[in-house]
């Protein structure tokens, strides 16, 4: 979880114009850019798209001059912008094939990688987003609702269905 | 009613993130198929996320700041451009309407009689007012109309 002061420092209007505001933004960026990139990469399935949308997300965040927010709200707000950009992108594209889940590098736990990849391939983009926000980012249902624009009550059901679907592709848990 | 997951699932995922497991929670996960499934999936996804981070090379934040300022300038320019276009349209409409009004209305409103009724200082003062108003209107409209014709 990010340093609480990092995002709280990013509060005053017109903040990015000052040196302190710039410094605050840099800290915010360092704390949030990697998780956000991971989310964009996972949901879009392409690292180049994740790179583009990451820049676009922060530019929009800076341009919108949102009111003062706490750490969790800022994080949700960034994920909300990123989710909207992902949806805009998928709406503007005709070839659904581009929406394949991400290919990850071959590393030690090859089985897990292949299982997750197979699972993600069979999920809808929205389901991939929900699983990522809940299980990788550890967001609560309310935070996921804020980040995706879905109703808080429907998150539980959608997440349950997505989990059931994804778990079908994972090998049984090894005993630790 | 159909079961939609376990109420402890959020707590389990939170514990996975923080590493703060309680004995009760561990026991619950061992017994609850929903929580154990959620935990298994979360661990797999987090492992994949950790590996994917190797490929993440976010650009310099300074560059993002500069790009956002450039975008802000472009947006402001576009907004001003729209405002100027609206002003040009209004100016053109104003010129046409005033020209029509002067040509048609001059006879109808019998300005000659009004002007003839004026005399001495009143007449000079009135004429000066008309001239000053005309100069102000032309000086105000000229750059706007000229810019509009130049941009076309």
Interface residues (C-beta under 8 A of the other chain):
Chain A: X1 X16 X22 X25 X26 X29 X30 X33 X34 X37 X38 X41 X42 X47 X50 X51 X54 X55 X58 X59 X62 X63 X102 X104 X105 X107 X109 X112 X113 X115 X116 X131 X132 X134 X135 X136 X138 X140 X141 X156 X157 X159 X160 X163 X166 X167 X170 X173
Chain B: X4 X5 X10 X13 X14 X16 X17 X36 X37 X38 X40 X41 X42 X44 X45 X46 X47 X48 X49 X51 X52 X53 X54 X55 X56 X57 X58 X59 X61 X62 X64 X65 X67 X68 X69 X71 X72 X75
